[in-house]
Amino acid sequence: HVCKAHGRTAHVALHHSRYTESQISTAKHRCNQMKRNTPSILSLNGPRVVCAASNGQDIASDYRTKDESDIRVLVVGATGYIGKFVVRELVNRGYQVVAFCREKSGIGGKQGMEDTIKEFPGAEVVFGDVTDMASLDSVGFKKPVDVVVSCLASRTGGIVDSNLIDYQATANAMNAGRKNGAQHFVLLSAICVQKPLLEFQRAKLKFEKELMEAGDISYSIVRPTAFFKSLAAQVQLVKEGKPYVMFGDGTLAACKPISERDLASFIADCVKQEDLKNKVLPIGGPGEALTALDQGNMLFRITGRNPWFFPVPVAVMDGAIGLFDWLASIFPQLEDSAEFAKIGKYYAVESMLALDPKTGEYSADLTPSYGNDTLEDFFKQAVEEGLKGQELGDAAVFGINKE
């Protein structure tokens, strides 16, 4: 069949006898209505009727019309910091949730399979390797999946790790989903990719581009600001009467931090909400943007201690970067050390806020707010109860709050 989509020819392949004449007629009619400027291919040779002109929308049966209990969602990166909350949120909302997990997870790989299964009541927990397409196919997509949610993120931000996880493993999850009939892909990315100076940012952007250009699967790309956990490293130090360390005068960068619970809720919204489909979605928590100086003063107020700041000149980081870059040119095995120094400087001087495309400046007003949890409440709880469950693991700087 040849139809016209906005003045262009679109070829429609009808290969499977299980579709009725009525279904085929409806598919042809809807393809004719597609208002796109490029040729479209409508394939009816699989379990769905999909038109590339529809940006991944399933013409025959959009999963969004089903009840949550009939929608199967696969979560990769399920044992990560945000992934755990996403799995639980999706279960609470009544979805059929498949948590795709590593056999050994947690900080240092100390958590085994039995421990992982206990963490996710109500979810189907499966074990495999996201870097292996065969594992994803045979384990993750053993049954049909409607939506893939990726909470994958490199643990260190190192060069090899970034490309393996932030790009390749995430691309594996998308391609396995496309191959096995998934209709939608929700990606947990990061707001900092809008100004890519680091390897993990470039890896994430490379995948984002492939996802948006795939054509046969719709997407929601979530770019959150700082997590509460990433701002918790100095809670115990201030509580013990030590100074709050900041770069420059503490006002070089700002963020609208979001809790893991609120972020998980927003990601779950993206599974079914039509207005969040095929969009890049920067998201922050409630309230005003906070600088390092604001965060330090908040901690001193909560602990009842007199403000005591230890400012570090940014030039110190520049010196460290220069040194590690030079050493890495001689000893390639040190290239990750140079990258870690660059990561440290980036977070010291670049705000985790949306960039204003008109001015090129960071804007708190353009960074949407979501949820109810505030950083101040989180700090109060951390001071009173400690930071159990908020450990930074491999992302810890100088070993602070690693375990």
Disulfide bonds with the S-S distance in Angstrom:
none
